Structure formats: structure tokens, C-alpha cells
Amino acid sequence: MNERELQRPSLGELLRVFFHIGCISFGGAAGQIALMHRMLVDERKWIEERDFVSGLNFCTLLPGPEAQQLATYIGWRLHGLPGGTIAGMLFVRRNRVIRRVGRRRQQSHARQGEKGWRCRRCFPGHDETPVCCLGVCY
């Protein structure tokens, strides 16, 4: 694939796509990386396969979460510092957004006289549980 075939997203589109990836990705780093590859390389054609694999290789050498680092790298390649910041932060912030939704739902149950036991059980403050339990709370 040459440079002319690649699509360059707007910053708003980058934000929407990485928020979407962050919210629907399951399976740890391997699942998130596979989802990013499918959406960004295969479907949207935002980045070349060679650049994706090079970024992934570099991220495996760094300590820390590979998927978040890869998202930051791709965002940086597409839009420089603002793109890297947006893409990297959405991997961290998505769980806070989902926990807030769950907390508000729990408060709504409490105001209506319900115990809200499902939401208290699902949102103990761990980053891994909110996405999995969101369906139980609604």
C-alpha cells in the first residue's frame, strides 16, 4: 500500500474511533491490539501494516501496557502530540467514564429506594470489571 491510498482522519474522527476501540475492547492487550489492527489498518486504512508492526515491536520492548503505548504511537503518527495524547488517554479514561455511569445509576437506585446491590458489586474500583458488568447494571 502506498501513501496515496492511506486515509488521514480528522482529530475528531481519531477521538471517536479510539474511544470506540477503548469501550469495546476485551481480552487484554492481545485483544485490543488485534482490534486496533482490524479497525485502523484493514478497515480504515489509516496506517500501513509495516508501520503498525514496527510500532508494535517497539512497544513490546517498553515496560508498561503495550496496547496503550501502541494507541499513543498510532495517534502520534497520525496527528502528532495532540493525536498521541488523545489516543493514549482514551485507553485510561474509558473505565472512569464507565464507572461514573455505573455510580450515577447506583445513586438513582438509592434515590428510588432500591439497594443498588448490582452496581456496588460490579464497580468495586477495579479497572477490569466495569465493562464486563455494565450490562448487569442496566
C-alpha positions as CSV (number, residue, x, y, z in Angstrom):
1,M,0.0,0.0,0.0
2,N,1.5,3.4,-0.9
3,E,1.0,6.7,0.9
4,R,-1.7,7.9,-1.5
5,E,-4.1,5.0,-0.5
6,L,-3.9,5.9,3.2
7,Q,-6.8,7.9,4.7
8,R,-5.9,10.8,7.1
9,P,-8.6,11.1,9.7
10,S,-9.6,14.4,11.4
11,L,-8.7,14.8,15.0
12,G,-12.4,14.4,15.9
13,E,-12.7,11.2,14.0
14,L,-9.5,10.0,15.7
15,L,-11.1,10.7,19.1
16,R,-14.3,8.9,18.2
17,V,-12.6,5.8,16.8
18,F,-10.2,5.4,19.8
19,F,-13.0,6.0,22.3
20,H,-15.0,3.3,20.4
21,I,-12.0,0.9,20.5
22,G,-11.4,1.6,24.1
23,C,-15.0,0.9,25.1
24,I,-15.5,-2.3,23.1
25,S,-12.1,-4.0,23.5
26,F,-11.9,-7.1,25.6
27,G,-9.2,-9.7,26.0
28,G,-6.3,-7.7,27.4
29,A,-3.5,-6.3,25.3
30,A,-3.7,-9.1,22.6
31,G,-7.4,-8.4,22.0
32,Q,-7.0,-4.6,22.0
33,I,-4.1,-4.8,19.6
34,A,-6.0,-7.2,17.2
35,L,-9.0,-4.8,17.3
36,M,-6.8,-1.8,16.6
37,H,-5.2,-3.7,13.7
38,R,-8.5,-4.7,12.2
39,M,-10.1,-1.2,12.5
40,L,-7.1,1.0,11.7
41,V,-5.1,-1.0,9.2
42,D,-7.6,-3.2,7.5
43,E,-10.9,-1.3,7.6
44,R,-10.0,2.4,7.8
45,K,-6.5,2.3,6.2
46,W,-5.2,5.0,8.5
47,I,-1.7,3.4,8.9
48,E,0.3,0.9,6.9
49,E,0.9,-2.7,8.0
50,R,4.6,-2.1,8.2
51,D,4.2,1.0,10.4
52,F,1.8,-0.8,12.7
53,V,4.1,-3.8,13.1
54,S,7.1,-1.5,13.7
55,G,5.2,0.4,16.4
56,L,4.1,-2.9,18.0
57,N,7.6,-4.2,18.0
58,F,8.8,-1.0,19.7
59,C,6.0,-1.1,22.3
60,T,6.8,-4.7,23.3
61,L,10.3,-3.5,24.3
62,L,9.0,-0.8,26.6
63,P,7.8,-1.5,30.1
64,G,4.1,-0.9,30.6
65,P,0.8,-1.6,28.7
66,E,1.5,-2.4,25.1
67,A,-1.9,-1.6,23.8
68,Q,-2.0,1.8,25.3
69,Q,1.5,2.6,24.0
70,L,0.6,1.4,20.6
71,A,-2.5,3.6,20.6
72,T,-0.4,6.5,21.6
73,Y,2.1,5.7,18.8
74,I,-0.6,5.5,16.2
75,G,-2.2,8.7,17.4
76,W,1.2,10.4,17.3
77,R,1.9,9.1,13.7
78,L,-1.5,10.5,12.5
79,H,-1.7,13.8,14.4
80,G,1.5,14.4,16.3
81,L,1.4,15.3,20.0
82,P,-2.4,16.1,20.2
83,G,-3.3,12.8,18.4
84,G,-0.9,10.7,20.6
85,T,-2.3,12.3,23.8
86,I,-5.9,11.8,22.8
87,A,-5.4,8.1,21.7
88,G,-3.3,7.2,24.7
89,M,-5.6,8.9,27.3
90,L,-8.7,7.2,25.9
91,F,-7.3,3.8,26.9
92,V,-7.1,5.0,30.6
93,R,-10.2,7.3,30.8
94,R,-12.7,4.9,29.3
95,N,-13.0,3.0,32.6
96,R,-13.5,6.2,34.6
97,V,-16.4,7.2,32.3
98,I,-18.0,3.7,32.6
99,R,-17.6,3.8,36.4
100,R,-19.2,7.2,36.6
101,V,-22.2,5.9,34.6
102,G,-22.4,3.0,37.0
103,R,-22.1,5.2,40.1
104,R,-24.9,7.5,38.8
105,R,-27.1,4.5,38.1
106,Q,-26.4,3.3,41.6
107,Q,-27.3,6.7,43.1
108,S,-30.5,6.7,41.0
109,H,-31.4,3.2,42.5
110,A,-30.7,4.6,46.0
111,R,-33.0,7.6,45.5
112,Q,-35.8,5.3,44.3
113,G,-35.4,3.2,47.5
114,E,-33.7,0.3,45.8
115,K,-30.5,-1.1,47.3
116,G,-28.5,-0.9,44.1
117,W,-26.6,-4.1,45.0
118,R,-25.7,-5.0,41.5
119,C,-23.8,-1.8,40.8
120,R,-22.0,-1.9,44.2
121,R,-20.9,-5.4,43.4
122,C,-19.9,-4.5,39.8
123,F,-18.0,-1.3,40.4
124,P,-15.6,-2.0,43.3
125,G,-13.0,0.4,41.9
126,H,-11.0,-2.1,39.7
127,D,-10.4,-1.1,36.1
128,E,-11.1,-4.5,34.7
129,T,-14.6,-5.1,35.9
130,P,-16.8,-2.1,34.8
131,V,-17.0,-3.0,31.1
132,C,-17.9,-6.6,31.8
133,C,-20.6,-5.8,34.4
134,L,-22.2,-2.8,32.7
135,G,-24.9,-5.0,31.2
136,V,-25.8,-6.4,34.6
137,C,-26.4,-2.9,36.0
138,Y,-28.9,-2.0,33.2
